[in-house]
């Protein structure tokens, strides 16, 4: 393997290094990885953009005022279509998502419970205690009441 610091010492060495570089003998592993990543990126773009482009090309494009009108569940709206929801509904949904994600973390832990060391068990107990504290906080604040 020819080191790059020797390149400046002789013109014959420069020719030899350039010849090897053009034959990809020195850069072959790096080239293979770059080629793999490049192909992966092209395939990812094709899989994401291909259906979007195909749908855009095949869609019927006949706009009219009836298609552009606002409706909900197939029924025309009467008056203003803007309806404000109480923030409490969003907080209720966030609390649900929080405890739904808790179950996602608890399931793999429960599967391997017998194989875990004491430290892992204490970590999960701490995790459950923190989430229980969050539940008690939301309950005392009144965020779990629907209306």
N, C-alpha and C positions, 0 to 999 in steps of 0.2 A: 504494500500500500504506500503510495507516494504522498508525503506530507506537503501541504500547501506552502509552508515556509521555505521549502527548497525551490519553489518555482522561480524565484527571482535570481537564482544563482546561475542557471545555464539555459540557453535557448532550446537545447535538445530536450531538456526536462520539461520545458513549457509545452513543446509539441507533444510529448508523451502524455502529459496531464490532460491537454486538450483532446487528444485522441481517445483517451479513456473516458473522459467526460461525455464525449459525443456518443460513445458506445453504451452509456448508462451502466458501466461496470461498477463505478464507485457509488452512484446514486440509486442503484436498483432497489434496495429496500425502501428508501424514502419515496421513490417514484411509485412503487406498488401501493404504498399506503395512501399517497396523494391521489392516485388513480381510483382507488377504492372509495375514498371520501368524495371525490368528484362525481363518480357514478352514483353514489348514494344520494348526493344532493340533487342531481338531475332527475333521478327516479322519484324522489320525494316531491319535487316541484311538479313533475308530470302527473303524479297521483293526486296531488292537491289541486292543481290548476286544470288538468284535463277534463274532469267532470264539469267544472265551472264553465270552461270554454265551450264544451259540448252543449250544456244546457243553454248558454247564451246564444249559440248558433241555431239550436233547434226550437227555441221558444216561439210561441206565436206572439207577434208584435202588432196588435191591433188595439191601441189605446182609445178609450172613449170616456166620456164623463161618468157614466154609470159604474165602470170598473174603478175609476179613481175616487169614488165617493166613500165616505167612512161608514162602516157597518160593524155590528157586533153580533156574532152568532147568526148571521144571515138576516138580521132584522135592522131596518133603518133606524138611526138614532133620531130622537126628538130633542131639540134644544142643544145644549152644550154637551159634547162628548167627553169632556174632561171631568174626571171624578177623583177627588182626593181621598186617599185611604189614611187611616190613623197610623201614626208611627208605631203604635203598639203592635200591630200585625207584623211589621217587619222585625221588631225585637223578638216576638214570639217565634218567628221563622228562624232567626239567628240562634236562639237558644236551642231549637230543635236540631239545627245543623250541628251545633257544638256537641250535643249528646249523641247524635248520629255518628259523628266522627270518633267520638269516644268508643263507641262499640266497634268501630273498625280497628282501633288500636288494641282493644281488649281481646278480640277474637284470636289473633295469632298467639298472644300471650297465654290465653287459656288453653290453647292446644298443646303447648309445650310446658305447662305448669310444673309437671313432675320432674323435668330436667333442668329447671332453673336454679341458680344459686340463691342464697338468701338476699343478696344485694339486689337482684332483679325483682324479687318479690316485694322488697321494701320500696323500690322505685315505682312499681305499679301501685302500691298502696298510697304513696305520696301523690301520684297522678290522679287517682280516684278521689283522694281527699281534696285536692285543689278543685276538681270539677264539682265535687259536692258543695264546697264552699261557694262556688259560682252559682250553683242551683239555689242554695239558701239565700244568697244575696238577691238574685232575681225574684225569688218568691217573696221575700220581705219587702222588696221595692214595689211589688204588685204587677210586675211585668208578665206574669204567667196567667193573669186573668184575661179571658178572651174579650169581654166587652166592658 
